[in-house]
Amino acid sequence: MINRKAVVERHFPIVTNVERLSPLSVGNGDFAFSADLTGLQTFPASYDVPLGTQSNWGWHSTEEPDYYSFADLSLQTVDTYGRGVDYPLYPAGRENAYHWLRQNPHRLHLGRLSFILLKKNGEQAAMTDLSATKQVLNLWKGCLFSEFQLEGIPVRVTTVVHPKNDELGVKVESQLLKERRLRVALRFPAPDMYADKWEETVALDWGNSERHGTAIVTRTEKDALFLRTMDKDQYQVRWSWSSGALTKTAQHVYELAPAQAKEEFTFSAAFAVEAPETTPFDDMISCAAEYWEAFWLTGGAIDFSGSVDPRAQELERRVMLSQFLTAVHCGGSLPPQETGLMYNSWFGKFHLEMHWWHGAHFPLWGRSHLLEKSLHWYNSILPLAKELAASQGYHGARWPKMTGFDGKQSPSPIAPVLIWQQPHPIALAELCYQANPSLETLRTWQEIVFESAEFMADYAVWDEEKEVFVLGPPLIPAQENHRPEISKNPPFELEYWKYGLEIAIRWGGRLKADVPVKWREVRQRLAEPPHADGVYLAHEKCPDTFTNYNHDHPSMVGALGMLPGALIDPEIMKRTLWKVKEEWQWETAWGWDFPLCAMTAARLGEQKLAVEFLLLETTKNTYLSNGHNYQRPELAAYLPGNGGLLAAVAMMACGWQGASHHKAPGFPDDGSWSVQWEGLHPYL
């Protein structure tokens, strides 16, 4: 039996200096707060990424919701086997509408909580004035402990997020309180979003004060309720404290001066659309400790400590931190954006082709309830997905690629013609069913499974000459650097179409429901995945995959790995995988590509190669001290990499349907790896 607490405790992040790309976060899946070394957001300029306070409900539309609609765009008509299908691919003279629809709605930064620290001479302290800094993220309790000294006087800060409420709790202990040299400030940024590129939205806007409003609705000696307004949107913040006086110091800035008599001070800050209530700090930290202890004691666990391979400790660290980070940033009521609830990437919108990578690991680690929270969102936007399919002449539901909470697709030269997100709801629902094989599970996800399959069957085109069903053109495969008008039959998408339809047909049998004949026809008669010179191609019209297109995602290998490979020749795939290993431009890959390749290697019996892919030393496979998968300076957190790592490790440890029965079939069995696990579920 694994000593779970011991495994978790040996991987607490401990920070003693500013790590510019690695702020630590606490959260609950729907709300998160990222802090600097002080435990609040006191010195944001010391970090290269924003210190965010974000939620799954906190969205804003510039001007007003639906200020522009797709009726304001010039759609591009793309020939689809003799009929025109409209896609919002380019501005085509409608730049204002195009960029507004890409950027709206966007996720809000809800407010910055920071210390105002005063030196003895009355000057405000800078980060360089602090000494003896130390910060520990206690994963077992879900709590952040920060210590520092200002001119020799210690300050201890405890930061925690309520496990169910969108609420932050903080305790401060210091002699500085008695000396009136420590205050707390609450600042609100502007909500503007007018950038042409998503990279320009990373920074927060602390100007444009006229673009938003902050007002106190109610106020007592220990409490204030703020109303935040911006255009047609609003939310409220309740700030409660143990003792002190609140003062407005600027248009959107309020300072709280704790009472002088004590060396301990606590406060809570709750955020919501409607007036929230706060929880006393002691109650909040108790609730958080109970929640996170239960999190670690239930579900899956893994221990590599007996391994000889020197990389084992690092892999274990990544696994432990990824479990915490995905619970904090990916375990909520919406599919997460790729930076989670830290800060905005792509305007805070989420990418549905990444939902599998964010959430498929939860059922494999015995935590399917955390996936189900966001899977419910598909049911809520099903009418829109059916409307999108119908507008293009298809049956069923077509899921958008890039979207916000409202489920509306975003214009893009890539997103509207990407298709590999379509089977995701089927695959994710099946993982939930395998974890809980009940009639209730089937009925909960029945409609999204069947409507997804209906679109997939209708999307496939019958090739009279070859007597097979084909996919595209137009489409862009998961490897996004291909032209939609010529891309045809990418191996991964063909296999995913077969797999998705097979699962949907099984659901019909489980529910004793008739399924359309075409589902079976398409599943049975899909085109053979294209290959040449002994390796799989990116798609049928791309004969030089490893010459001019060996960058971005090597998605063809996912057809046997992430997927079972019913259409795939294992020997051809093995040659493909090794060629990818040797010739791919890994600096252009993305964080989930490494676990993708590891899963393929595992299924092919290449266990050493599977581990090598998981721990390949290259920039995009870097895991920072806070556990986040680094991609590039403005994308220092990339959660599909964390989620993909967890899925691959669960598969390699627990196995998959059809795997050999020896323990840990995806890890080398030469004695270099000791893989102790419990509570994991085999992959499909």
Phi, psi and omega in degrees: 000131183286136170279089189298319182297320180296320179297314181295316186296332182282001179235021172301127172295129178236123185238131178242350177221164177298123172249104197299334181258359193232055172295152180262148184234151167233149183181188185222014181101326178246352182206138179211154181227125178254136190237158171268194184296343180275353184090349172239205182243054191282321186234066184297332181293345179281355184240150180270356176235151179296148173265100192263156168233103189226158181220172176274349177258348189273088181235157180217145172241124179298135186075288179188160175302142179060030176302320167241154174229177180292345173293340180272358180262160167262107181280150177261127179270122183247129180296130181229085180053050173093358175230152181270133175238132185268134178225144176273078189266325185220158180299319179048050178085001180242051187301318183299313179294318182301308183289325178297316181291331175290324189265350186231142352290154177238156185280140182269147161271119194278345180154151180250125174254125185215158174275148163248110185253127183251135173282171182299330180277004178091351179285149178285133184286149173255171179303324181292346178276350181272146178225170178051042182282136176205135181222133181233126172266107180278098183296327184293328181255353182064038190225144181253124179248125183234139177227142173199170177233143172240115182051043175085354181263122182289149172228129177241130185231132175244127184235131183212151174246137178299138184290344181240331185257156177276077194211136180250139175237140183221138171237134180239133177232119181186149171294339178301332179297315180294329181273006180055040180246014177221122174232169178237136180243143173242118182239147180239129180272168175285154183263008190302149178209091182232014184286150177277336182237146183295330180300330183285353181265359182294317181288148177272151183260108180257008172257206177049047184297338180285350185275359182206167183230147175225123181222146174273122181275311177222157183206136173230187179293336185231024188195144172214139177247120182256140173253123178254128179232141175208116186053236182265004184254158178201160171206173183230152180228126174253126180244119179238147184217161183287324177190153178143182182233135182259136180224137173276123184248347176201177188303323182231031183228131178231137180243140180244120178259109180299156178297147187283340193286340188239159176259010178229140184214136178231153172208159177230144177228119182246140184236136180194166175293315176252163188310112179273165171253156179254160179248135176305146185304314183299322178292321182294315182291330176292317179297318181296316180298319179295317181296311186287328174297318177296323178302312183284330182277344176250169182074198187276158175212152180215148184219118179255011192296337179274005184282150175271328181303125184293348180275351187298319182297319179294320178296319178298319177301314180298320180294314181296312182292325180293326176298315180294312184295319180289328174294320181288318191252343186237358187260031185252198189276356176233152166303138187278154167288165189290339173263010179062222181256025177277303181197169187282134164233142184049045174067016181086358179283161178252158182248114188291338176291344177269353185298323177302316183288330176287324195233348184297333182291335185303310178296326180295332178261019175072024182230050184298336180298332179285330172286319184300331180301316180274336178294331177300332181301327179298321176298323184289331181255010182305318178302321179293320180294324177290324177295319178297314179299315182296324180295340179256005177086021181246155171274168175079203184241128174252116184279138178291165177267301181249123186204169173251196183301335185280349177080010180272139181290155178253139177292148184185151174289350182241308193307314187294339182251009172282142185234350190283357171282345186297316179282351185307311181301328177293311182297318181291321177296323179294322176298320177295322179293319179298327178283329181217079185284079184231162176296326178298317178299315180300315183291327181297319186252005185306313187290319180289328176294310185290320180289328174296314180296323180298317177294315183300317179294322181285332182289325180295143184245135179280124177265107185298320184293314183268350180056049176219161171272137182239160176245121179073176350286162005269142168194161167242126180288177180302328170282103199280004184262039178237150183282130185295329186285349178238351184287126185215132173055054172294137186303317182298313181295322176300312180295322180291325176297315180296314181296313181299316179292324177298316178296317180299321178295320176298320178298322176301317178295319180295326181269001183055043181244142176291141175243150182301143179301325184296329177303315181291321181297314180295316179303318185282335192234035174289151179299154175289135177303131186289142177211157179204146179054034174082008179224156178284145180265162175297321173195173189299328183264016185236079184285349185246043184311317186265013176252301183251352185233029180268050177217174187067220185273128171280063194292337182301331182288340180292346180294339171227092183162277170299326179247160186287342174080038180297331180265002193254139172272117184301325181291319177296320180292324179296317177296322179297315183297316180293324177293320175300314181303318187274330192244354183287146175275088190293338177292346178261354182285180179235164189303327182278350180293331183287312172294329175304311180292325178297320179296321178294314178301320180298312180297330181275001180080014179262071188295319179296321178293324179300314178294321180298319177296317181301327187242022179304130183274095178205158190306312186289350177252024177279137174240114186290176182296334177275358178096350182285145179277111183280138175244309180197172189307317181273001178227066183279350175234125182218092190290337172303330175293316178297313181295319178297320177303314181295321179296315181295317181295319177299317180296315182292330181275311187267339179097187183213165180298122182095358180284160173298156188270358179289156186295139178054063186293346179266356179253151178304140180253030182264010179094354182281339182238129170250112186244100176260125181217159175206151176077007177273161178240142180294150179279162184288000000 
